[in-house]
């Protein structure tokens, strides 16, 4: 493999890793599904991830974090059909931050994961 080709591969890998999020958790409430004027579907939902660890005193502690997720197009259609509240889900996407003004003119800031891939693990019998 030539040096230039290897450099291109390394650049591609590093560029992909710059903004990459992978999460596995449970959906908090039924996804909000919207259809835009263009016909494109948008799904908004949140998932909870849990991390359990043992403190120095031996006490087990679990921390739950909530993550806002958005899915577009075919992924939104899949969410609409197969992702109810409580469903275990794995997503891969990118972190996105944006701001907007609410109806009172107050600037709000949102950080969300834009879903690129979605995995629905098999449910245990």
N, C-alpha and C positions, 0 to 999 in steps of 0.2 A: 504494500500500500504506500502510495506517495505521501510525502509530508503535507502537501497542500490538501489532498483528499482527507487525510486524518484530521487536519485543522478544521475543515468544513464539518466533519462529523462531530467533533468536540464542540464546535460553536453551536451546532443544532441542538445537541443535548443540553448544553448550558443555557441556551436561550429558552428551551422548553421548561427547564427547572426554575427559571427566574420567578414565575408566578404560577405555581402548581399547588393545588390543595386536594388532599384525599381525606375523606371523612367516612366513618361508619357509625351509624346511630339509629335512633328511632324517630319517626315523624311525630311532631308534637300535637298538631291538630290537622283537620282535613285541609288539604291544599286548596288555595284560592286559585281558580282557573279563570282566565280572561281570554276573550277572542278579540284581537285588534281589528281595526277597520280593514286592514289588508288581508284578514283571514288567518293570520298567524296566531297561534295559541301561546299563552304565557302562563306558567304555573309558578306560584309563590308559596313557599312553605318553610317550616323550620325543622331542624333535627337536633336532637339532644345527643351529645357524646358524654361518656362517663370515663373518668380516670380514678382508679382506686390505688391507694398507696398506704404504707404503714409509717406513721410518725415515729420519731425517735423514742417516744414513751411506749411504743408497741400498739397504740390505738390505730385501727384501720379507719381510713377516711375516704369518702368518695366525693369527687367534685363533678358536678354536671354543668356543662356549658351548652348554650343554645347558639345555633348558627342559622342565619337567614340564607335560604337557597332560592335561586331563580332558574327556571328551565324554559327554553324556547322551542317552538316548532314541534318536531316529532317527539322530543323528550318530554315536552309539556303534555302531549297527547298520551304518552305512556303513563306519566304521573296521574293524569286525570282518570285513566282506566284501572290502574293497578296499585296505586299508592294511597291507602286510607290512613287515618290517624293510627298511630302505634306501630305501623309497619317498619320492620328493620330494612334499612337501605344503605347502600354504599354509593358514594358519589366521588367523581373526580372533576375538578374544574379549576377556575381561576378566581382570585380575590379581586373584588371590584368595590371601589369607594365612590360615592356620589353624594350630592347635596340637592336639596329642593326647598322651596318655600311652602309652608303649610297654608291653610286657608286664612290664618291670622297674620300672615306675612313673616312668620318666624322661620329662620333658616334651620333646617333639619339635616343631619348627616347620617348616612346609611352605609354600612359595610356588609356586603353579601357575597356569596359564592355563586358564580355563574357556572351552572352545571354543563359539562362537556360529555360526560359518560355517566351512566346510571346502571347499577347492578342491584337486582332484587334477589337476595340469597333465598335458597330453598327453605320453606317453612318446615320445622321439625314436626314429625307426626306425633 
